[in-house]
Amino acid sequence: MAYPGEIDVVYDTIGKQETFEVGARVLKARGTLVKAGVHGPTFWEDTPLYFKELSLVGSNAFGFEEVDGVRRHGIEQYLDLVREGRIDLTGMLTHTFELDDWRDRVHSPRDPGTERPKLT
């Protein structure tokens, strides 16, 4: 966690009232809050926008992009780049598991009394 007022950019990948408010409060003056997540319509305490002169920027990651002369949906492009080894995601991965084991690895808060399994 960074000290509030020292952060230049916050990428909100959730898009809820709580995440907007926290993001706006930890940003430094004239920082940028990037809304990348879509949770639905929300109302939030936006006074830090004008007191701190923040920029609120939208980001749509689901457009079409051209890579090596081929225009396709961005997600298709990204998955192909990863599959081809052109993007290394190892720095982003904290846990891996076999796809067939997903039910054993995913915990739902709707399952009271179940322990969260340890990921390997």
URQUI-V893016 format. One record per backbone hydrogen bond with DSSP energy under -0.5 kcal/mol. NH is the residue of the N-H (numbers start at 1). CO is the residue of the C=O. Records with the same first field share a line. If there is no record, write none. Layout:
NH = CO / CO
This chain:
5 = 26
6 = 3 / 26
7 = 26
10 = 32
12 = 10 / 34
13 = 11
20 = 16
21 = 17
22 = 18
23 = 19
24 = 20
25 = 21
26 = 22
27 = 23
28 = 7
30 = 52
31 = 28
32 = 8
33 = 55
34 = 10 / 32
35 = 33 / 57
36 = 12 / 34
37 = 12
39 = 15 / 37
46 = 44
49 = 46
50 = 46 / 47
51 = 47
52 = 48
54 = 48 / 49
55 = 31
57 = 33 / 55
59 = 35
61 = 59
65 = 72
67 = 65 / 70
70 = 67
71 = 69
72 = 65 / 70
74 = 63
77 = 73
78 = 74
79 = 75
80 = 76
81 = 77
82 = 78
83 = 79
84 = 80
85 = 82
86 = 81
87 = 81
89 = 87
92 = 89
93 = 89 / 90
101 = 98
102 = 99
104 = 101
105 = 101 / 102
106 = 102
107 = 105
111 = 108
112 = 110
114 = 111
